[in-house]
């Protein structure tokens, strides 16, 4: 096979290989090296287009919001399990909902609650587990329709950072 033919076949071969192999979670040291390589506000850019769609915001606005995550300006100190939050207004298609970034402490949870409005929790860092045992990591979203109820827990070992779109909730008994 010529070099040119090899280069032309490589994307297709890699694509086939990606669906043939079982996904594997990287070892913690490999993940730490990868995250260190993309440290800083740019580490969230791979999520910008999806967040723009979820929050009905222009891509440029989402990028400017993501760039604010590492700064102190605009963040409000939270009460456990919430370490802090940074509010922002979603786009015009979501007038009754609120948006923000929320930092949650490792190993803590948000108690059982019912949604009166839609809720979307998009994980940027760390991992969340719902009451069904489903785990959500970076780049994954948990969508809850009005009337649904759930609890969330931050997986032990790393604080979580999520982009949250929500309306009214009702706290339920523990």
PyMOL commands that set and color helices and strands:
alter all, ss='L'
color gray80, all
select helices_A, chain A and resi 3-20+28-37+41-55+59-67+92-94
alter helices_A, ss='H'
color red, helices_A
select strands_A, chain A and resi 76-77+82-88+98-104+109-115+119-125+128-130+135-136+141-144+149-154+160-166+169-171
alter strands_A, ss='S'
color yellow, strands_A
deselect
rebuild
show_as cartoon
